[in-house]
C-alpha cells in the first residue's frame, strides 16, 4: 500500500522567512501534485510534477521532485500572510494496470504565517 | 480552460436519506474518480470508473455507495442511506490517459 507522509504537519512561520515542506512516499512514482486548500474550500492545484528532477516555481513557492529518493519538496520563500493555508502533496501511482488518476494524499501541512 | 463541474456545491440531508452527487467531466476524459475529505482530514480515494464500470474501489466504498454514468455526460455518486459519518467534502476528478488529473470544486455533504 502506498504511503505518503508530509512533514511538518504544522508550520508556524514569520513573514519574510523561508521554509520547506517535505513529502515522502513509499513506492515508485514519477507524478506528484501539490495542492493548497483554504478552510472549507476546494483544492487549488499548485504544481504538477511529471518527471524526476522536475522543478516548478510560481511566485514565492517552488516545488521539486526526486523520484529516486521518493521525495518532493515545497519551498516557501519570504513568506507572506496570504500563504496561510493547508498544503497537500498527492502521489499518482497506478496499480494493477489502472491508469493515472488514483491519487494518494499526504496528511497535509497547516501553514500559518505571522506578521 | 477546461474544468470539472460538480453539483450541488452544498447538500444537507437527513440521516437515512439517499443523495446523488453529480459531476460533469471534461469532455474527452475517460477515467473518473471520486474522493472524500472528512473535515480536518486528508483526501481519500473512494472509487475509479472507466469504460462504464468500476475499475478500483477503496474499503470506504461499501454497499451504500454506487457510481454510474447514466447519460454519457454526468458521472454520479449515490449514497443509498446516508449516515452521520458520511458528512464530508466529495471531490470528483477526471483524467485522460497520461495527462494530469483535474478536480472539481467539490460538494459539501452535511448529514443531520
Interface residues (C-beta under 8 A of the other chain):
Chain A: X31 X33 X40 X42 X43 X45 X48 X50 X88 X90 X92 X95 X96 X98 X99 X100 X101 X102 X103 X104 X105 X106 X107 X108
Chain B: X30 X31 X33 X35 X42 X43 X44 X45 X48 X50 X55 X56 X89 X91 X93 X94 X95 X97 X98 X99 X100 X101 X103 X104 X105 X106 X108
